[in-house]
């Protein structure tokens, strides 16, 4: 009896306009525990040149995704983003710098868009604790106000607010 590999129940599918394979190579280079799992390609008569990636199955940081070269019909927007929970400031700096490099855009409160237009939230893993306190509501408020003034988040500033 053949064993069927266990599949992830839900896989986000990201729509690209011809650069799905390039994007997945970039994402798998940025995150540990990442790799391209498979690539299917367009054949003759397709909306992209023969051999262009149609669908790329990939994994970043252990999470499976699909990337589809679907054409120019749809673009990413901020209504969907991926949160990267960072253990320390070094991780925040790493992900922020690499994801905004070469055409990415900084936004507010730890949000950014990478060079493909995909939105990310680069945050400390303990952000919830930093902005909500059961014992010191004033500190929680100051921390939230500090966060609202930042682009890339600075853990030390948030803790000292």
URQUIWO-V173617 format. One record per residue. N is the residue number from 0. RES is the residue in three letters. OMEGA is omega in radians with two decimals (999 if undefined). NEAR is the number of other ideal C-beta (glycine too) atoms within 12 Angstrom. Layout:
BEGIN
n = <N;N>
res = <RES;RES>
omega = <OMEGA;OMEGA>
near = <NEAR;NEAR>
END
This chain:
BEGIN
n = <0;1;2;3;4;5;6;7;8;9;10;11;12;13;14;15;16;17;18;19;20;21;22;23;24;25;26;27;28;29;30;31;32;33;34;35;36;37;38;39;40;41;42;43;44;45;46;47;48;49;50;51;52;53;54;55;56;57;58;59;60;61;62;63;64;65;66;67;68;69;70;71;72;73;74;75;76;77;78;79;80;81;82;83;84;85;86;87;88;89;90;91;92;93;94;95;96;97;98;99;100;101;102;103;104;105;106;107;108;109;110;111;112;113;114;115;116;117;118;119;120;121;122;123;124;125;126;127;128;129;130;131;132;133;134;135;136;137;138;139;140;141;142;143;144;145;146;147;148;149;150;151;152;153;154;155;156;157;158;159;160>
res = <UNK;UNK;UNK;UNK;UNK;UNK;UNK;UNK;UNK;UNK;UNK;UNK;UNK;UNK;UNK;UNK;UNK;UNK;UNK;UNK;UNK;UNK;UNK;UNK;UNK;UNK;UNK;UNK;UNK;UNK;UNK;UNK;UNK;UNK;UNK;UNK;UNK;UNK;UNK;UNK;UNK;UNK;UNK;UNK;UNK;UNK;UNK;UNK;UNK;UNK;UNK;UNK;UNK;UNK;UNK;UNK;UNK;UNK;UNK;UNK;UNK;UNK;UNK;UNK;UNK;UNK;UNK;UNK;UNK;UNK;UNK;UNK;UNK;UNK;UNK;UNK;UNK;UNK;UNK;UNK;UNK;UNK;UNK;UNK;UNK;UNK;UNK;UNK;UNK;UNK;UNK;UNK;UNK;UNK;UNK;UNK;UNK;UNK;UNK;UNK;UNK;UNK;UNK;UNK;UNK;UNK;UNK;UNK;UNK;UNK;UNK;UNK;UNK;UNK;UNK;UNK;UNK;UNK;UNK;UNK;UNK;UNK;UNK;UNK;UNK;UNK;UNK;UNK;UNK;UNK;UNK;UNK;UNK;UNK;UNK;UNK;UNK;UNK;UNK;UNK;UNK;UNK;UNK;UNK;UNK;UNK;UNK;UNK;UNK;UNK;UNK;UNK;UNK;UNK;UNK;UNK;UNK;UNK;UNK;UNK;UNK>
omega = <-3.12;3.09;3.10;3.14;3.13;3.13;3.01;-3.05;-3.12;3.09;3.05;3.08;-3.10;-3.07;3.12;3.12;3.06;-3.08;-3.13;-3.11;3.09;-3.13;-3.12;3.05;3.10;-3.09;-3.13;3.07;-3.07;-3.01;3.04;3.12;-3.07;3.09;3.00;-3.08;3.13;3.10;2.96;-3.01;3.06;3.05;3.12;3.05;-3.11;3.14;3.06;3.13;3.10;3.14;3.08;3.11;3.02;-3.10;3.07;3.04;-3.09;-3.11;2.99;-3.12;3.09;-3.12;3.12;3.12;2.95;3.04;-3.08;2.96;-3.05;-3.14;-3.00;-2.99;-3.07;3.12;3.04;2.96;-3.02;3.14;3.04;3.08;3.08;3.14;3.06;3.11;-3.03;-3.09;-3.05;-3.11;3.12;3.09;3.10;-3.13;-3.14;-3.08;3.13;-3.07;-3.07;-3.11;3.09;-3.11;3.02;3.04;3.06;-3.10;3.04;3.02;-3.08;2.97;3.11;3.13;3.05;2.97;3.08;-3.07;3.09;3.12;-3.14;-3.11;3.14;2.97;-3.12;-2.96;3.01;-3.12;-3.12;-3.10;3.13;3.11;-3.10;-3.05;3.07;-3.14;3.11;-3.06;-3.09;-3.11;3.14;3.11;3.11;3.11;3.10;3.14;3.13;3.09;3.10;3.14;-3.10;3.14;-3.03;2.87;3.02;-3.10;3.11;-3.04;-3.10;3.13;3.11;3.14;-3.07;-3.08;999>
near = <3;4;5;6;8;7;11;16;8;10;20;23;20;36;28;35;24;23;29;36;31;25;34;35;21;29;38;27;18;32;26;17;14;21;23;27;23;19;24;21;19;23;13;11;8;18;18;25;15;13;15;27;32;27;28;36;29;38;25;35;23;14;25;29;34;32;40;33;34;25;19;13;11;17;19;24;12;19;9;20;25;28;23;34;22;29;17;19;23;13;26;35;20;21;36;34;20;23;41;28;18;13;17;27;23;23;23;18;28;36;31;37;28;34;23;31;25;38;30;39;31;40;35;35;20;20;28;18;20;29;27;17;19;9;9;15;13;12;21;22;17;21;32;23;17;25;31;19;18;29;22;33;43;27;30;16;21;32;22;12;25>
END
